[in-house]
Structure formats: structure tokens, C-alpha cells
Amino acid sequence: MTDHPRKALFPNPFYVILLVSSTMFVITALGYLISPSVADRPGARTGSLALAAWLDRHGPGALAVELIVMLVSALLSMATDRWFPSRAPHPGAASGPGSPTAVAQGS
């Protein structure tokens, strides 16, 4: 039979931070690109104009902060990836230093 991949025991929290910050970066970048056309539209609502004005003033700074958060969380997620195993060890597998599992993992 084929082995189905098991769910992670607990996910790497830096991947979650990376996912959220990447999503926010894309939303901010798209809003920053669209805001000039919203500001020039004659029938725009005040909320839309306020958001467009905020993005015009603070958009580059927000994008820079989100980019730094993305970079740091990506580096931390790669550095700590081995601490968050994606599979539970097999019940019959030995876990000593000379075991095949430890040798295969480079321990």
C-alpha cells in the first residue's frame, strides 16, 4: 500500500508568519498600485479616499516593513525547519545514534 504523508506534529510558526506577511505584502502592493486611480475617480467615497491617501503617504514604508518581516521569517523558518518534524517517527524505529533513521538524517 502507499503511505500517505502524515500531518505535521505541530507546524513551524515561522511559516505561518511568512504566509501572513506575504499575503499582507501582496494586498498592500496592489492597494498602493490602485490608490492613484481611486483618488482620481470623481465619485469615490470618503473611506476609499482616506485609504488611498494613507497608502500614498505610508505605502512604501509599510511595504518595506512587510518585506523585512518576510525576509526574517523566511530565514528563521529555514533555520528552524529541523526542529518541527513533518512526520511522527515510526513506532518500531530505533532512535539511537547508530540507528538507520539517525544515519539517514545525518546525525
N, C-alpha and C positions, 0 to 999 in steps of 0.2 A: 504494500500500500504506500501511497505517497504521504510524506509527512507535511502537514500543514504548518506554516510558521505560527508560532505562538505569539500572543501579545506580550508586550514588554511588561516586566515585573512592575516597574514604575518608570515613567518617561523622564528623559533628561529635561530638567526645567529650562535649560538654556535654549532648547529647540522651541519651546513654547514662546519664550521671549523673542526669539528670532522670527517666528511666524507672525506674532502680533506686531512687532516693529516693522517688518517688511510690508505687511498689509497697510499699516498706517502711512508708511512712506509712499506707497502707490496711491493711496487716497489723497494724501497731501499734494503729491506731484500733479495728479490730474486736476485737483481743485485749483492749484496755482496756475496751471495752464489755461483753465477755463475762466478764471476770475476776470480777466480783462473783457471778455465778451459779455459777461454778466453785467459788469459795471457800465458798459456802453449801451445795453438794451434799455429802451425808453420805459417800458412797463415793469421794471424789476421791483420786487418787494423790498422793504427796508431790511428784512433779515438777510436776504440774498446780497444786498449791497453791503451790509455790515460784514458778512463773511468774506466777500470779495475784497473789501478794504483791509480786513485783518490779514488775509492771505497775501495781499500786495505788500503790506508792511512787514509781516513776520514770516512769510513763506520760506525764504532762503534760510533763515535761522532754524525754523522747525525742520526743514529737510536736512540740514547739517546735523542737528541733534539726533534725528532718527537714523541717519546714516552711521553716525558714531555708535549708537546703540546696536544697530545691526552688525557692525564690524566686531564690536566687543563680544556680543552674544554668539556670533558665529565662531570666533576663536575659542571662546570658553566651551561651547558645545563640542567642538572638535577635540579640545584638550581633555574634557571630562567624559568623553564617549565611553571609554572602557569601564567607568565606574557604574554605568547603567546598562546592565546586560539586556539584550533583546530576547533571550531565551532562558528559561529556567534550566539548570543542569539536570541531566538525566538521573533518575533515581539510583541506577546501578553504577554510575560512573564514579571512579575513584577521583579524589580531589588532591592527592598528594603531589609533591613537586615532580615526581617521576612519572606521573600518570599520563596516558596518551592525550588527555584533554589539556593538561598543563603544557606538554611538549608542543602540541599543535598551536597553542596560543602564544608560544614563545616565552613562557615563564621559566 
